[in-house]
Amino acid sequence: MATSPTSHPETEVQAVGADVNADRLRIDLSDGRSIEVRLSEVPWLRWLREASDEQRSHWAIEPGGFAIYWEDLDDGVEVRHLLGLTPVA
């Protein structure tokens, strides 16, 4: 995965844990915060919502903590993309 040239990995938070099911994705961050999204409300996470429980359970934190990756699904989620989401009213 490419990173943005304006990205500053040394000042960005990293993923340190995750929990996912058919309804939501939660990523725990290195600064103590957690990001939680409802998969039904984020269209670009449809692939994760439609995956089996078994597929969703096999995730790994990418080196440097910039993303969570699901090898079985050959896809992942970058922390900065989740942090940039506009809250759903």
C-alpha positions in Angstrom: 0.0 0.0 0.0 1.3 3.5 -0.8 1.3 6.2 1.7 0.6 9.8 1.1 3.6 12.1 0.6 2.2 14.4 3.3 1.9 11.6 5.8 4.1 11.7 8.9 4.3 8.2 10.3 6.3 9.3 13.3 3.4 11.5 14.5 0.5 9.4 13.4 -1.3 6.9 15.7 -1.0 3.2 15.0 -3.4 0.4 15.2 -2.7 -1.8 18.2 -5.7 -4.1 18.1 -9.0 -4.8 16.3 -12.4 -6.5 16.8 -14.7 -7.1 13.9 -18.0 -8.8 13.3 -20.8 -8.6 10.7 -22.1 -5.3 12.2 -19.0 -3.3 13.2 -15.3 -2.8 13.1 -13.4 -1.4 16.0 -9.7 -0.5 15.9 -7.8 0.3 19.0 -5.2 3.0 18.6 -1.8 3.6 20.2 -2.9 6.8 21.9 -5.7 5.0 23.8 -8.6 5.9 21.5 -10.7 3.4 19.5 -12.3 3.9 16.2 -15.6 2.1 15.8 -17.7 2.1 12.6 -20.9 0.3 11.7 -20.1 -1.6 8.5 -23.5 -1.0 7.0 -22.8 2.8 7.1 -19.5 2.7 5.3 -20.1 1.6 1.7 -16.4 0.9 0.9 -16.3 -1.7 3.7 -19.0 -3.8 2.0 -16.4 -6.5 1.4 -15.8 -6.9 5.1 -19.5 -6.9 6.0 -20.2 -9.6 3.5 -17.2 -11.8 4.6 -17.8 -14.9 6.7 -17.0 -14.8 10.4 -14.1 -17.1 9.7 -12.6 -14.7 7.1 -13.2 -11.7 9.4 -11.4 -13.4 12.3 -8.1 -13.7 10.4 -6.7 -10.1 10.5 -3.2 -8.8 11.1 -1.8 -5.4 12.0 0.5 -4.2 9.2 4.1 -3.3 10.2 4.1 0.2 11.6 0.4 -0.1 12.6 -0.9 1.9 9.7 -3.5 -0.6 8.7 -5.4 -3.8 9.5 -5.2 -6.5 6.8 -7.3 -9.6 6.1 -5.2 -12.0 4.1 -8.1 -14.3 3.4 -9.9 -11.4 1.8 -6.8 -9.8 0.2 -7.9 -6.4 1.5 -7.4 -4.0 4.4 -8.3 -0.8 6.1 -5.9 2.1 6.7 -6.2 3.9 10.1 -6.0 7.3 8.4 -9.0 6.5 6.2 -11.2 5.6 9.2 -10.0 8.7 11.1 -11.1 10.8 8.1 -14.7 9.6 8.1 -17.4 12.1 8.7 -19.6 11.0 11.6 -23.0 9.7 10.5 -25.9 11.7 12.0 
